[in-house]
Amino acid sequence: MTNWHPQIPDGQGPLYIRLADKIADDIATGVLSAGAKLPPQRDLAYDLGVTVGTIGRAYATIRQRGLVSGEVGRGTFVLGSGPSEILVESTKPDLVIGTLGASSAAPASQGVSWVQSAMAAPVDTAFAGTRITVPAPETIRFDSTSAPEVGQADTIQRLTTGIAKDKPYEIASYTRSVPDSWRQAGCLWLARGGWKPPEGSIVPTTGAQAAIMAIIAATTAPGDQVVFEDLTYSSIARGSALSGRRPVQVARDDEGPIPDDLARVCAQKHPKVIFLMPTIHNPTTALMGDDRRQEIVAIARQYNLWIIEDEVYGSLREASQSPIAALAPERTFHVGSLSKSVTAGVRGGWVSSPLSHAQRIYTAHKMLTGGISFLLAELSSRLVLSGAADDFRKKVQTEIAARFALVHQYLGSYGLQGAADAPFFWLKLPEPWLSGTFKTAAASAGVLIDDEDEFKSGRSGQVYHRARVGFTNPLTRMETEAGLLSLQNLLEDNGACYDSFE
């Protein structure tokens, strides 16, 4: 128990918000360290002369901001606290896989591999998503949108052999330089809609997610707010909360953030950066139009807001629109990678940064990841500069279109948002299916999909009754077809959704 005893700051807002802000400030400044236990609600209410309800709402608010965890029967702890489980790694773990990620537990005396534990529902809710961390190998992975297999291995083998011959010292050493070829590849890969980024703005990264987290680290401090659409790629929102930033939601429509609501959020919350997916939005596949892009830029300039433009899926679309980075190069970080359109396992990515922050992004990326892998960065660059990446992109686009035709064959009679160049679709569930129940039913049938909660950046009263289904990860079209048939059977058997799945 900490001796911390706050005073509620004077101000105009509700008491619980002012208290929550005070707690957040004390966490950010180190007054409350990781692991500290907050006073019981009743005790703190008595000390401050307020109701227990006020304290409860304040504690709930900071939990929503990702700053603390509440543990029933134990109390409220600043994140990083709680009893640590003793993980005993077996040298030969007995991973006997049961149904859909359930594994037969090894006797406690033998210890349990963390991999085996990861095949079950997560125990530590502070580090839990809505997905099973390590899925069983026999499941059909419709919860991934990685580039499909189209023969990349032979080219990667040839290029990797060449790198090993040409650059043996660089492979054996830590990466301390950024060759011109890496930045040239980034310029070529990120260029779109008549725009080409300056070579000096390019920062190579270990994929897009590492790039985005480095941008957030370089442009914000713990306690700062980051704007996310209420539906988005929520791993970034969760990662922001994990690093002490506070996600804040903005309402969206069919094109992206609603300008009036974004202006309201900026005026009231004073966020530092906004995360956007303007082309093939995840999970809705929506496209942000030119006028909306201009409106977002105008608001960002008015409120001095940094913009993260995630165009990872955009590399799959032949776009005529100018990216946001072309409209506001002084405040936009344009992010791209090879994961959706070439190959995910190479982890190749680039950022086109405002020149004022390029070096900061490089340093933040190094601090967060330990530094870029020379082998992977060189391989990514050679894939692009040799033309192989473009060749694979065309093959991937063809494969996505063929699999999307299967989607229409099996699920076309149900409402879905999708496109022939998008590796996923946003499925409307018929009555009486609920999103989470349908996900559980699909999992019981051996198919992993994502329910709508996977894409909510925070708590929301909005219910969509939808699920996102990715269809590019299965090795073959036959496997994709089998997964789609399983989903079709579930949708046709509405009575299944009344099963409790206990």
N, C-alpha and C positions, 0 to 999 in steps of 0.2 A: 504494500500500500504506500502510495506517495504522500508526501506532506504538502503537495500542491493545493493551494487554496485561492481560487480566482475571484476577481471582482468583475461583475457584469459592467461593461463599458456604458457610459452615457450615450444616448442617441435616440433616433426617432423610430427605429425598427422594432419588431417584436422582441421580447426579452430572450426567447429561446434562440433566435437567430444571432443576437448580439453575444450570447453566451457561447454558441457554437463557433462563431468567428474568433472569440477569445481563445477557446480551446485549440482551434486550428493554428492560430498565431503562436501559441505556446509550443505546439508540436513542431512547427516550422523553425522556431528559434532555438529549439533544444531544451526549453524549460521542462517539457515533458518528453522524456526519451523513449525510444522503442522499448516496449516491454512494460512501461509504467502502467499501473492499474489505477483507473479513475475511481474516485470515491463512490460508494453506493448512492443511488439516486436520492433515497430518503435522507441520508446524512447531509448531502450537499444542499438539498432543498432547505433543510433546517438551518444550515450555516448561512445561506444566502437570503433567507426569508422569503422564499418563493414556493410555489406549489411543486409537488412531485411531478405533475404533468409537464410543467415547464422544463424541468431537468430531463425528463424522458424524451421530450421532443428535441431538445438540444443534442442529446446523445444519439438519437436516431438520425439527426441531420449529419453529424460527423461520420456516422457509419456509412451513410449514403455517399459521402465524399471519399470514402475509402481510407479514412485516417485511423479508424479504430475497428476492433472486432468485438462483438458482444457474445459472450459464452454463457449459456444458461447454467445457473448455479455457481458460476465462478466470478462473473463481473465483466467489466468493459476494459479492454487493454489497448494501448497504443500499438499499432500494427508492428509485427515482429515479435509479439509476445506469445504466451501460451506454452503449454508443455510440449517439448520436442519429443517426437517418437524416436526410439532407438532403432535404427535401420541396420540390421545385420545382413550383409551381402554374402550369400552363399557362393562359393566358387563354382559350383555346378547347380544353379537354381533349377528346381523342379517345376517347370512351367507346363503343367498339364492343362490345356485349354478346354474349357467347357463351352457352353452356349454363349454366343455374343459377348465375348470379352470376359465372361465369368471364368475364373480359373480355380482349380481345386486347390485349396489352401494347404500349404506344407505345414507339418506340425510345428508348433511354436518353438520347440526346442531346436529345430533346424534353422530357424531364421527364415525371413521372407525377402526375396529380392524386391527392390522398389519397382521393377518392371511388372512383376506380378501384381503388386498393389495398384499400379497405375491402370490395370485392366478392369478395375472395379470403380464404382462411384467414388469421387474424391472425399477424403475425410476432412481435410483442412479447407474450410469454406473460403478462407481469405485467398487461397490460391486455386479456387475451383472455377471452371468455366461450366458450360452446359454440355460439354463433350466428354466422352471417355478419353483419358489422356493417351493411352496406348491401346488401340483397338485390336481385337483378335484378328489373326491373319485371314480367316475364312470369310469375314464380313465383306459386303459390297460397300465400297466407300463412296457414297453420294454426299459426304460432308466435306469433300475436298474439290478444288477447282484447278489443280495443277495441270500443266500441259500434258496431253496424252502422249503415249509412246508412239512415235512415228519414225523410228530408226535412228534416233540420236546417238546411240551408243557407239557405232562404228566411227562416226566423225569425231566424237569426244575422245575415243581411244587414240585416233591418229594425231589429233592436236595435242593431247597430253603427252604422248611419246615425243613429239617434237619439242615441247617445252622442257621435258626432262633432259633432252640432248642439248638444247640451246642455253638453258638457264640453270645448271646444276647448283651453282652457288646461291642464287636467289631462292631456290626451293628449300635449301638447307638452312637459310638464315631468316631472321625476322624481317618483315617488310618495313623499310624506312624511307622509301621513295615512292613517287607516283609517276610512272613513265608517261610520256606524251601519248603513247598508243592507248593507254587506258582512258584518258580524257577524250581522245579522238573518237574512240568507240562509243563513249557516252554521248557525245554530240550527235553522232550518227543515229544512235538508237532512240534518243529522246525527241529528235526532230519530228514535227508533225504539223499539219495544217498550214504549211508555208513558213513555219517558224523553226529556227535552228538556234539552240542555245550557244552562247559564247563558250569557247573551249576553256577559258579561264574560270568559268563558273562551275565546272564539273568536278564532283567529288565521287569517286568510286566507293561502293559500300557492299557489305555482305547481305545482299537482298534488300527488299523494300522495307520490311518491318524494322530492321535495324536502322535503316536510314531515317525513317519517320521518328523513331524514339530518340535518335541523335538530334534531330531538328528540335523536338520538344525540349530536350535537355539544354540545347544551346540557346533557346529563345525564351525560356521561362525559368522560374525558381520554384522550389517547393512552396505550395500554397497558392500559386497562380492558377487561374482558371483557363481551361482549354475548351473551345466550342466544338461540339459534335452534333450532327443531325440526329433526330430522335431514332432514326433507323440508319445504321452504318456498320462498318467493319469494327465490331466492338472490342476486338483484341487490343486496338490502339487505345481506346478509352480505358480499358482495364489496366493496360500497361502504364498509362498516365497516372491513374490512381495509385498504382503500386509504387510509382516513383515520387509520390507526394503531391502531384498536381491534382486539380479538382475539375473533373469533367462537368460541363454544363450543357444542357440540351437546347437546341433550337428546332422549332417546328419546320417540317418540310412538306412540299407538295410534289407534283409529278416531275418538277425540274430541279429540285434541290431545296436549300434553305429558303424560307419565305423572307424576303427582304425586310418587311416591317417587323417581323419577330426577331430577326438578327439585329436590327437597329435597337430594338428594345433590350435585348440581352446585353449588347455592348454598352448601352447607356447605364444599365442597372448593375451589371456584374463586372465590367471592365476586364474582359478576358484579354489574353495576350496573343492567342493564335487560334485559327479555325482549321479543322481537318475536312477536306472535301474530296469526293470522287465524282468528278463532273462527267466522265464518259464511262458508260456501263456501270452505273451505280450498283454497289453491293449492299442489299440483296435484290433490289427492284429492277435492275437493268435499265433504269431511266437515264436520259441524256439531258444535260443542262444546256439550254439554248443560249445563243449569243447575247440576247438582251439581259438574261438573268446573270450571265457572267459579268457583264458591265455593271449591273446593279450591285453585285457582291463586291466588286473591286471598289466602287464608289464608297460603300459603307466601310470597307476595310481601311481606306485612306482617311475617312472622316474620323475613325476611332483608333487609328494607328494599330491595326490588327495584322499580324503575320498570317500568311495563307500557305497551307500545305496542300498541294495539288497531287493527289495519288492517281497516276495514270497507268497503273500496272495492267488493268484490264483494257485500258485505252489502246495499248499496243496491238490489240486484236482487231481494231476497227480502222478502216481507211477514213480518217476524219478530214473534213474540209474546214472545220472550225479552228479558230486560233485558240491555243491553250491560254489559261489564265496567266501563265508566266509571260506570255507575249503582251498582255494587257497591263500587267503590273509587275515588271521584272524587279523592281526595287523591294518588293515585299513577298514574293512568291517563291516557294521551294517546290520545284517540279520533280516528282519522283517516278522512276520507272525501273523495271527489272525484266529478267528473262523467264520468270517463273510460270506465267500463264500462256505465253506464246512460243516459247522455245523449249526450256527444260527447267524444272524447279530445283533439282538436286544440286546444280552448280552454284546456286545462291548468288547469281550475278545481279548487281543493281547499281544505279547511279542517281545522284541528285544534281539538278541544276539549281544552284543557290544564288541569291543576291551576292554580288561580289564582296559586300561588306561582311558577310558571314560564312563564306566558303571555308576559310581556315578553321573557324570555330566548329563547323559541322564535322570536318575531318578529325579534329581533336576529340570532340564529344563521341564520335563513332569509335575512335580508338579506345577511349576510356571505358565505354560501355561493352565493347566486344572483345577487347584485347588486341585489336588490330586486324586488318584485312589479311586474308590468306593470299600469298603471292600466286600460288598455283591456280586458285579459283578465279582471282581477278584477271590473271593473264589468259586463262582459258576463256573467260567471258569475253574479253577483248578480241581474242582471235576468232571466236565464233562470229562476232559482229563484223570485224574488218575483213574477214575472208568471204563474207556473203553467206556463210552457212546458216547464220541466225535467220536471215530473211527467207532462205529456202525452207527452213523448218517452220517458220511462221506461216508460210503459205500452206504447208502440209497440215499443220495444226488447224488452221482455219477450215480446210477441207474436211478434216475429221470431225470438228465441232459441228459443222453444217450437217454432216451425215448422221451424227448422233442426235442432233436436234430434230431431224426428220423422224427418228424413232420416238422421241418425246411426243411429237404430234400424233404418231400412230397409236400410242398407248394411252396418253393422257390429254389429247387434244380436245376431248369433249368437256374437260374441266377447265375452269378459268385459270389461266396462267399468263404471267408476264415473262417474256423471253425474247431472244433474237437468235438468228442463225450464226452470229459471230460471238455469242456470249456462252461461256462454259457452264452456266447454271440457269435456272428459271425460278420464278417466284410463284409457287403453286397456291391457288385459292382452294381451301378445304370446304367441301360441302357439309351441310348440316347432317348430323349434329357433332361432327368432329371438332375437337379443340387441338390447337397446335401442339402442345406438349404431349397430349394423349396420342396423337398421330405419330409423333416422333418415337414414343415408347413402343407403340404397336409395330412400327417399321423395324425398330431395333430387334424386337422379338422375332421378326421374320428374317433377320440377318441382313438388314439394309440400314445403314447409318445415314441419317439426314439431319438437317438443322432446323429447329423450330424457330419461331419469330423472336423468342427471348435471346437467342444467340446474337441478334443484331440490334438490340436495344441498348443505347448508350447509358441508360439509367432507368430508374423506376418510372413507369408510365402507365397512365390509365387507358391508353390507346390499345385496342385489341384488333388485330388484322385477320386472325384465323387463316394464317398462311404458313407455309414452310418453304425454305430454300433447298433446292435439290441441285447438286452439282453432278455432272455426268461424264467428266473427262478423266477421272482417276482410274476407273477400271481398265484393265490391260487390253480388253478386246470389246468390240461392239456386242458380241454375244453376251458377255457379262453385263454390259450396260442394259441390254434388252431384258435379261433376267431380272435385274433390279427394278426396271420400269414395270414389268409384269407383276412383280410382287406388290408394288405401290398401287397399281391398278386394281388388283384383287382386294386390297384393303379398302380402297375408296368405294368399291362396289358393295362391300360388306359393311354397311353402316353399323350393324349391331355390334361389331367388334369393339367400337369405341366405348361401349359400356363396361367392358372388362376392366377390373381394377388393376390388373397386372401386379398384384401383390406377390 
